[in-house]
Structures are given as structure tokens and as C-alpha cells.
Amino acid sequence: MLGALLASILLVGFLLLAVFPTRTFLAQRAATSSARTELDDLDRRNQALERRMDRLQTPEEIERLAREQYGLVRPGEEAYAILPPPPPAVELPDVWPFVGVADHLNR
């Protein structure tokens, strides 16, 4: 009986001193690895954004965006807008209940 109690106390002591801290250490190591991976990804994205920011500061990029997004032109230039083609005419049979509907849709 005393031996079983002593073995139980030793087992609990071993768990408290060895197993639980090891589990905590492994969990912290996994969290650190995950955070490091996320930090590397954020660093790459930050560098890409800095390159884009530098590119947006150039007069050529400002002009390109003004032409593309706002349709601006330089003095003396002419801007043309190309419209999409009209939709095709609706062809319906010339029987009831379609009589007159096609004329109304194709106006």
C-alpha cells in the first residue's frame, strides 16, 4: 500500500516536472514557427507594396492611371470611347401570344 502511494506520488511529480512543461514547450515552438511564417509573408507583402508605392510616385505611372481610370487626355489630344454593339433583335414567332411583342422589344 505504501509502495503504491509512493509510486503515485512519483508519477504525479514526474508528470508535473517533465510531461506538462514539455507539452507547453512544443506548443510554444509550433506557435513561434507559425508566427515566423506569417511574419515572413507579411514582410514579402510589405516589400511588394513599397515597390508599388515607389512606382506610383513616378510621372509615367500617374499619367497611365489618369488615362486608364479617369479617361484624361493631354491638351490637344482627342479621347474616343468605343461603345459595345447593340443587343441582337428578338425574334419571336408570329402567332398568338407573341403578336406585337417582338415589335415592342425591338424598339
HELIX and SHEET records of a PDB file:
HELIX    1   1 LEU A    2  PHE A   14  1                                  13    
HELIX    2   2 LEU A   15  VAL A   19  3                                   5    
HELIX    3   3 PHE A   20  LEU A   56  1                                  37    
HELIX    4   4 PRO A   59  TYR A   70  1                                  12    
HELIX    5   5 VAL A  101  LEU A  105  1                                   5    
END                                                                             
